[in-house]
């Protein structure tokens, strides 16, 4: 039980949707989220999700000059 008197298990049991720990662990839940994107949003939603992932990889691979030119910050 938490300090505010709410039991996390009881709280989660009352939800009708999954709860995903996503504080930087996108590699862990990415494949599951991709399946859900396709199921609920179709191929266009899946493509958008995939493009988001590519943006992060491309930004990380960019050098400082490229990031300055494109005005992209350094990804975590």
Secondary structure in CASP SS format (residue, H / E / C, confidence):
PFRMAT SS
TARGET T0000
AUTHOR 0000-0000-0000
METHOD secondary structure of the structure
MODEL  1
X C 1.00
X C 1.00
X C 1.00
X C 1.00
X C 1.00
X C 1.00
X C 1.00
X H 1.00
X H 1.00
X H 1.00
X H 1.00
X H 1.00
X H 1.00
X C 1.00
X C 1.00
X C 1.00
X C 1.00
X C 1.00
X C 1.00
X C 1.00
X C 1.00
X C 1.00
X C 1.00
X C 1.00
X C 1.00
X H 1.00
X H 1.00
X H 1.00
X H 1.00
X H 1.00
X H 1.00
X H 1.00
X H 1.00
X H 1.00
X H 1.00
X H 1.00
X H 1.00
X H 1.00
X H 1.00
X H 1.00
X H 1.00
X H 1.00
X H 1.00
X H 1.00
X H 1.00
X H 1.00
X H 1.00
X H 1.00
X H 1.00
X H 1.00
X H 1.00
X H 1.00
X H 1.00
X H 1.00
X H 1.00
X H 1.00
X H 1.00
X H 1.00
X H 1.00
X H 1.00
X H 1.00
X C 1.00
X C 1.00
X H 1.00
X H 1.00
X H 1.00
X H 1.00
X H 1.00
X H 1.00
X H 1.00
X C 1.00
X C 1.00
X C 1.00
X C 1.00
X C 1.00
X C 1.00
END
